[in-house]
Amino acid sequence: MRKCKATVYKLIYFDVRNLAECARLMLACSGTKYEDVRITMGEWSELKAGTPFGVLPILEVNGTPISESQAINRYLAGMLGFGGHNNFENAQLDELADYYKDFRAAVRPYFYVAGGIRKADGDLEEIRKTVLLPAAKQYFPKFCDRLKESKSGFFFNFGVSWVDFDIADHLMSLLGFDENLLDVYPEMERLVSSVRKIPTLKGYFENRPVRPI
């Protein structure tokens, strides 16, 4: 009887959470071994031309690369049990992820300045008032409505999904910049708390490198 070899994962990204952290959380939560490769901008300049699409993160699966963070997230969700139970639930997860992607794009001018990645074009507090808060007011109520429908503390009653990880970690960064951001969105605050309290992530959260984003 031939034995099946374990899948070998290598995740390549910069030394920040951002677009790779959802994948790291799924791997950590499931107890899946992987190589967490964190590279510098100088190293990326040398490696970029040899990558599939010239973007990070990249997940190598038994040596074969997958690019684009959401493609990686969806693949791992299916492999590790963080997707929906059927095509319809997966579509519902996708719509939440895509809607949050719109929110990410809306707050990007604030997010990267507050995270120290870009220099501020003006006063950061003013950017918070004109960019972050209006975007939260526009997008967060819809997410809160979805969370109210679930009794699990996550978006779906079946438990934690890749979308919970994706959204919660981004919110953790935003809370690092504005600790009162979710005061009027208690369901979103509860989502972050639910992810933080997952028993299999306790050690990961205690030991992961502290990064603003």
C-alpha positions in Angstrom: 0.0 0.0 0.0 1.5 3.3 -1.1 1.6 6.1 1.5 0.4 9.5 0.6 3.0 12.3 1.3 1.9 15.2 3.4 1.3 18.4 1.5 4.2 20.8 1.9 3.2 24.5 2.2 5.5 27.5 1.9 4.0 31.0 2.4 6.1 33.9 1.0 5.4 37.5 2.0 6.9 40.5 3.7 7.4 40.8 7.4 3.9 42.2 8.0 0.5 40.6 8.5 -1.7 42.4 6.0 -2.5 40.2 2.9 -0.9 37.0 4.2 -2.3 36.9 7.6 -5.6 35.2 6.8 -3.6 32.3 5.3 -1.3 32.2 8.4 -4.4 32.1 10.7 -5.9 29.2 8.8 -2.7 27.3 8.9 -2.1 28.0 12.5 -5.7 27.3 13.6 -5.7 24.0 11.8 -2.3 23.0 13.2 -0.9 22.7 9.7 2.8 22.8 9.4 4.2 25.4 6.9 7.3 27.4 6.1 6.6 31.1 6.9 9.1 32.9 4.6 9.3 36.7 5.3 11.4 38.7 2.8 12.7 42.2 2.6 11.9 44.7 -0.2 15.5 44.2 -1.5 14.9 40.4 -1.7 11.6 41.0 -3.4 13.3 43.1 -6.1 15.5 40.1 -6.9 12.7 37.5 -6.8 9.9 39.4 -8.4 10.7 38.7 -12.1 10.7 35.0 -11.4 7.2 34.9 -9.8 4.0 34.0 -11.7 2.4 37.5 -11.6 4.9 39.7 -9.8 2.9 40.0 -6.6 2.9 38.7 -3.1 1.9 36.7 -1.2 2.7 33.5 -2.8 1.8 30.1 -1.5 3.9 27.2 -2.7 2.1 23.8 -2.6 4.5 21.0 -3.0 6.7 23.4 -4.8 4.0 24.8 -7.2 3.1 28.5 -6.6 -0.3 30.1 -6.2 -0.4 33.9 -6.3 -3.0 36.5 -5.2 -4.1 36.5 -1.6 -7.8 35.7 -2.1 -7.0 32.8 -4.4 -4.7 31.5 -1.6 -7.3 32.1 1.0 -10.0 30.2 -0.9 -7.7 27.3 -1.7 -6.6 26.9 2.0 -10.2 27.3 3.1 -11.2 24.4 1.0 -8.2 22.3 2.0 -8.3 23.0 5.8 -12.1 23.2 6.4 -12.7 27.0 6.6 -15.0 27.3 3.6 -18.7 26.8 3.3 -20.5 23.5 3.3 -21.8 23.9 -0.3 -21.5 26.2 -3.3 -24.2 28.5 -2.0 -22.4 29.1 1.3 -19.1 29.6 -0.5 -20.8 32.2 -2.7 -22.1 33.9 0.5 -18.6 34.0 1.9 -17.3 35.4 -1.4 -19.8 38.2 -1.4 -18.7 39.2 2.2 -15.0 39.0 1.2 -15.6 41.1 -1.9 -17.7 43.7 0.0 -14.9 44.0 2.6 -12.4 44.3 -0.2 -14.3 47.4 -1.2 -14.0 48.8 2.3 -10.2 48.0 2.3 -9.9 50.0 -0.9 -11.9 52.9 0.5 -9.7 53.2 3.6 -6.3 52.5 2.0 -5.2 56.2 2.1 -5.6 56.1 5.8 -4.5 52.5 6.4 -1.0 52.7 4.9 -0.2 56.1 6.4 -1.3 55.0 9.9 0.7 51.8 9.4 3.8 53.7 8.5 4.1 52.4 5.0 3.4 55.7 3.3 4.0 59.3 4.2 0.9 61.3 5.1 -0.4 63.8 2.5 -1.9 66.0 5.2 -2.8 65.5 8.8 -3.5 61.9 9.9 -6.3 62.8 12.1 -8.0 64.7 9.3 -7.5 61.6 7.0 -9.1 59.5 9.8 -12.1 61.9 9.8 -12.5 62.2 6.1 -11.6 58.6 5.0 -11.8 56.0 7.8 -14.9 57.1 9.6 -17.1 57.7 6.6 -16.1 54.4 5.1 -16.9 52.6 8.4 -20.3 54.3 8.5 -21.0 53.1 4.9 -19.8 49.5 5.2 -19.9 48.3 8.8 -23.7 48.3 9.3 -24.1 45.7 6.5 -21.6 43.4 8.2 -23.2 44.0 11.6 -26.6 42.9 10.1 -25.0 39.7 8.9 -23.4 39.0 12.2 -26.6 39.6 14.1 -28.1 36.7 12.1 -25.5 34.3 13.4 -25.3 32.9 16.9 -21.7 31.6 16.7 -19.9 34.9 17.1 -18.8 34.5 13.4 -20.6 35.3 10.2 -22.1 31.8 9.9 -23.6 29.5 12.5 -21.4 26.7 11.3 -18.4 28.4 12.9 -15.3 30.2 11.9 -14.5 30.7 8.2 -11.7 32.2 6.2 -13.7 35.4 5.8 -13.9 35.8 9.6 -10.1 35.6 9.7 -9.6 38.0 6.8 -11.9 40.7 8.2 -11.0 40.3 11.9 -7.3 40.7 11.3 -7.7 43.8 9.3 -9.9 45.2 12.0 -7.2 44.4 14.6 -4.9 46.7 12.6 -7.5 49.4 12.5 -8.1 49.1 16.2 -4.4 49.6 16.7 -4.7 53.0 15.1 -8.1 53.9 16.5 -9.1 51.9 19.6 -12.6 53.4 19.6 -13.4 52.6 16.0 -15.8 49.8 16.8 -17.5 51.3 19.8 -20.7 51.8 17.7 -20.3 48.5 15.9 -20.4 46.0 18.7 -21.0 43.0 16.4 -17.7 43.8 14.6 -16.0 44.1 17.9 -17.4 40.7 19.0 -16.1 39.2 15.8 -12.6 40.3 16.6 -13.0 38.9 20.1 -14.3 35.6 18.8 -11.3 35.1 16.6 -8.9 36.1 19.4 -10.5 33.5 21.7 -10.1 30.5 19.4 -8.2 28.0 21.6 -5.9 26.7 18.8 -4.8 30.3 18.1 -3.9 31.2 21.6 -0.2 30.4 21.2 -0.1 32.0 17.8 -1.5 35.3 19.0 0.9 35.2 22.0 3.9 34.6 19.9 3.3 36.3 16.5 5.6 39.3 15.7 4.0 42.6 16.6 3.4 44.6 13.4 1.1 47.5 12.9 -0.4 45.9 9.8 
